Amino acid sequence: MTDWAGKRYWIVGASEGLGAALARQLSAVGAELVLSARNADRLEDLARELPGRTRVVPMDVTDDASVARAAERAGDVDGLVYLAGVYWPMPATRWDAGQATMMADVNFTGGVRVLGHVVPGMVARDAGHIVLTGSLSGFRGLPGAVGYGASKAGLMSLAETMRADLGRTGVRVQLANPGFVRTRLTDKNEFHMPFLMTPERAAREMFDLMSDESAFQRHFPWAFSLVFRLSRFLPDWAYYRLFA
């Protein structure tokens, strides 16, 4: 189990939803937090309600200069949790270039930007904790998920690569793959969302993963995740007949 007291964690994407819920969880167990997102007012509101030491560092993950400034202000951290994400439901038949590019840039490339400022220092210190947030939608291509599914699949692959490269160092890498979480993003969906979780429940799943020093990844809700994990073993003809 992880001793959280006095550990400094940078939560990127902390202004609402799952990020804010996880910030409350970590602050309650004694972690010192650096909160980042684009909306400074929401971050300040969250910081005021947290019991532990908290610093607000607004940042736009799509902007190189903004990320560099925020990383300098955040300083050396014990852990980084990347939760920044945007989403629009989008089939390839109704492609929106701006929205698709934004999903790729925030969900995947934004993570790469932030990690570029954090990973080298952790490697040099031979200590650190990196948590990336994928999605059950990243296991295999889904209809209506242009931009989002691909960006999450990229982040999941990045976590797996980092785990392979850093597995024998003091830098711990973990991957959380949630299903549907009730936020303003999933509010855009017009279809039924099975096993819809509250941000608080999803944050507990993430916290449990982060507290388990032997675990690399967690998929949740567990029963719902089986559908996506097992789909990788279906032949193409069966998969696309069922899912497309």
Stockholm file with secondary structure:
# STOCKHOLM 1.0

chainA/1-244         MTDWAGKRYWIVGASEGLGAALARQLSAVGAELVLSARNADRLEDLARELPGRTRVVPMDVTDDASVARAAERAGDVDGLVYLAGVYWPMPATRWDAGQATMMADVNFTGGVRVLGHVVPGMVARDAGHIVLTGSLSGFRGLPGAVGYGASKAGLMSLAETMRADLGRTGVRVQLANPGFVRTRLTDKNEFHMPFLMTPERAAREMFDLMSDESAFQRHFPWAFSLVFRLSRFLPDWAYYRLFA
#=GR chainA/1-244 SS CCCCTTCEEEEESCSSHHHHHHHHHHHHTTCEEEEECSCHHHHHHHHHHCSSCEEECCCCTTCHHHHHHHHHHHCSCSEEEECCCCCCCBCGGGCCHHHHHHHIIIIIIHHHHHHHHHHHHHHHHTCEEEEEECCGGGSSCCTTBTTHHHHHHHHHHHHHHHHHHHTTSSEEEEEEEECCBCSTTGGGCCSCCTTCBCHHHHHHHHHHHHHCTTCCEEEESHHHHHHHHHHTTSCHHHHHHHHC
#=GC SS_cons         CCCCTTCEEEEESCSSHHHHHHHHHHHHTTCEEEEECSCHHHHHHHHHHCSSCEEECCCCTTCHHHHHHHHHHHCSCSEEEECCCCCCCBCGGGCCHHHHHHHIIIIIIHHHHHHHHHHHHHHHHTCEEEEEECCGGGSSCCTTBTTHHHHHHHHHHHHHHHHHHHTTSSEEEEEEEECCBCSTTGGGCCSCCTTCBCHHHHHHHHHHHHHCTTCCEEEESHHHHHHHHHHTTSCHHHHHHHHC
//
